[in-house]
Amino acid sequence: MSEQCDHNCSSCAQSQDCTEKNNTPQDFLKPPHEMSSVKHIIGVLSGKGGVGKSMITSLLAVSLKRLGYRVGILDADITGPSIPKAFGIREKAAITEYGTLPVKTKTGIDIMSINLLLPKDTDPVVWRGPLIGQIVEQFWTDVIWDDIDYLLIDMPPGTGDVPLTVFQSIPIEGILVITSPQELVSMIVQKAVKMAEMMHIPILGLIENMSYFTCPDNGKNYAVFGESHIEEIAAAHRLKVLAKLPIDPSLTAACDEGSIEFYVDNPLASVAKTLQQTKGEQNMKIAVASENQKIAEHFGHCRNFNIFQIENDKIVSSTSVDNPGHKPGFLPNFLHEQGVNVIIAGGMGAGAIEIFQEKGIEIIIGASGDATEAVNAYLEGTLKSTGSVCQDHKHHDECGSR
Ligand code: ADP
């Protein structure tokens, strides 16, 4: 290896006896299960444990699912598997004669984790590194990842031999690096960034978790873990900062209760859209509960649904579908069958909200005015859900309760 080595073998004219060149990671790639079909594989990496890597992997999976993709999570964090808990999964993975089947979450995200195989999820994994590495490899080679658009890998923390095995054996397309503002973590995250660079895997961006805490009493932000260094790290490695997440007790509660799938105002929604753009895929359907062209006040009793087809953040076509009639629980399923990913409405009943959440459809409520303008505002990121739910008022039934 020459002193000027930038670890980019593809552009290097070094002779074949370069040890670095002969050890390029692609040599160790393992084939997936023959019944698997996976389009994109994204690794979620952190320099150390406890910075929120698993929570961010989960939220990102939920956001991608809400955009209409088929999503899987390969939990490669064998010694600290927290993905099944965040989704409230209690059943075990089925081992069939064809291969191991992931467990589906309530909205249909495929999950494989060591905790889905262990008899008790409190059993510790006291195995040495090579064995742990083999298990992760098997999660790739022996599990049937059926028709997955995005497979997210919750990487083992750190830069040791297990993440190295994952990088070498699974064809990861890109990496998201998660960090928190502590100086110590900043130093360690640079190791993670350098590791990804050495493995020739593109880093899609950095996400800073636990950036600040917003005091509910005075609305001020406090840098609980110290001032952020994320912009400096990003500049030093010419990377993008994709998101900064606050410390939010409701996120902790959602992970603990197993309800991360139904977390409203998902802070990873914009990162999912960025990923879509990076992969050149941005198709989605947005439905607006309307009175002709105006947003209806009450979801269940709207006159029609204006359904907009979106490509690359632009409306490419729209159709109006008459409200087929309000029966409790019917309309959310009807819109799901139309392939809708986002619903915009005025008021909506708690029952309808629940069904949309179960289907992984993003809900924007409290909107008013022109339907097309609202969709454009949503695409620009300026239309936010007020979260206003029609309950216990005279329109209760009209708003789509179960
Ligand atoms: P890692 O995968 O990096 O080890 P986890 O995702 O398991 O970390 O997160 C550790 C704990 O911190 C979990 O209980 C999680 O719910 C909580 N947590 C992570 N990020 C946040 C946040 N932004 N606000 C509140 N709690 C968080």
Boltz pocket constraint, residues with backbone or C-beta under 6 A from the ligand:
constraints:
  - pocket:
      binder: B
      contacts: [[A, 46], [A, 48], [A, 49], [A, 50], [A, 51], [A, 52], [A, 53], [A, 54], [A, 55], [A, 56], [A, 80], [A, 82], [A, 157], [A, 209], [A, 210], [A, 245], [A, 246], [A, 247], [A, 248], [A, 249], [A, 250], [A, 251], [A, 252], [A, 253], [A, 255], [A, 256]]
      max_distance: 6.0
